[in-house]
Amino acid sequence: MHRCSILAATGIVVTLLGTLTAAEPELPQVVDEDFEQGAERWQPFDAEVWRLESMDGSQVYSQFKKQTNYRPPHRSPLLIALLKDVYVSDFDLRLRVKSTHPDYGHRDACIVFGYQVPAHFYYVHLGKQMDDHANQIFIVNDAPRVKISTKTTAGTPWDDQWHDVRIVRRTEDGTIAVYFDDMENPVMTAEDKHFLWGQIGLGSFDDTTAWDNVTLHGRRVDPATLRTKRGD
């Protein structure tokens, strides 16, 4: 048998870098949301800043205001809508996002995951310019957000177009990978095991955004049967 056939038969694939990696099992689909039937699945921190809107030939979930009465217990994103009643451990999240804010250095969108309570969650900040508080992966753990990125870029190239984003989380080794437009090569990575399950959320730290085509594959968990697990 040809070597490539042997590799395929044993569930091993050859990457472009020439290394061998185990084939990743596909996670079950949990959510496929295009907002054409509404946004009843979502719970905003502040309902006054979110609405359904027709944009570019599609119905989207628009976070159209940046002023809010929501005040988190620690410095963290203000303008988030959580996916209701869906808690996952490992997941693969894919979506489309459009920044609707005028251009400036800290133009941003945020994606929340591992959300358990307002003081325990992670989020990805896709910021126009990178610094210690922008364009990073962050943890909120009973304190103001702290970056945990092991890799990032000089900034997210926001314009007025739609962009594809993917986040992959694996709890066994704590890995987090974030993709922007290129779905094969991550723009951000991190490793952390503080929060091994939680909700996902969409929005911004303090700008405006629009969202569409949210697809979540993951391992669902029941928070009523789990306690928050902390890593070292």
QUIUR-V709200 format. One record per backbone hydrogen bond with DSSP energy under -1.0 kcal/mol. NH is the residue of the N-H (numbers start at 0). CO is the residue of the C=O. E is the energy in kcal/mol with one decimal. If there is no record, write none. Layout:
BEGIN
[[NH CO E] [NH CO E]]
END
This chain:
BEGIN
[[5 1 -2.1] [6 2 -2.3] [7 3 -2.3] [8 4 -2.4] [9 5 -1.4] [10 7 -1.3] [11 6 -2.6] [12 20 -1.8] [14 18 -2.3] [17 14 -1.8] [20 12 -1.6] [22 10 -2.0] [29 215 -3.5] [30 215 -1.8] [32 213 -3.4] [41 38 -1.7] [42 81 -3.1] [44 79 -3.1] [48 45 -1.7] [49 46 -1.1] [50 61 -2.0] [52 59 -2.3] [54 57 -3.3] [57 54 -1.2] [59 52 -3.1] [60 210 -2.3] [61 50 -3.1] [62 208 -2.6] [63 61 -1.1] [64 48 -1.1] [77 204 -1.3] [78 203 -1.8] [80 201 -2.4] [81 42 -2.5] [82 199 -2.5] [83 40 -3.6] [87 197 -2.4] [88 218 -2.2] [90 168 -1.8] [91 216 -3.0] [92 166 -2.9] [93 214 -2.8] [94 164 -2.2] [95 211 -2.7] [96 162 -2.6] [97 209 -2.4] [99 207 -1.5] [106 103 -1.5] [109 202 -3.0] [110 123 -1.8] [111 200 -2.2] [112 121 -2.0] [114 198 -2.1] [115 119 -2.5] [116 119 -1.1] [119 116 -2.3] [120 139 -1.9] [121 112 -2.6] [122 137 -1.9] [123 110 -2.7] [124 135 -2.8] [125 108 -2.9] [126 124 -1.1] [127 106 -1.9] [129 153 -2.2] [130 133 -1.6] [133 130 -1.4] [137 122 -3.1] [138 145 -2.2] [139 120 -3.2] [141 118 -2.4] [144 74 -2.2] [145 138 -2.1] [147 136 -3.2] [149 188 -3.0] [150 188 -1.3] [155 126 -3.2] [157 155 -2.4] [162 96 -2.3] [164 94 -2.5] [165 178 -1.9] [166 92 -2.4] [167 176 -2.6] [168 90 -2.6] [169 174 -2.2] [175 189 -2.4] [176 167 -2.3] [177 187 -2.6] [178 165 -3.1] [180 163 -3.2] [181 179 -2.6] [186 177 -2.8] [187 177 -1.5] [188 150 -1.6] [189 175 -1.8] [191 173 -2.3] [197 87 -1.4] [198 114 -2.2] [200 111 -2.3] [201 80 -2.2] [202 109 -1.3] [203 78 -1.6] [208 62 -1.7] [209 97 -2.0] [210 60 -1.9] [211 95 -2.1] [213 32 -2.5] [214 93 -3.3] [215 30 -2.6] [216 91 -2.3] [217 27 -2.5] [218 89 -2.2] [220 86 -2.5] [224 221 -1.9] [225 222 -1.1]]
END
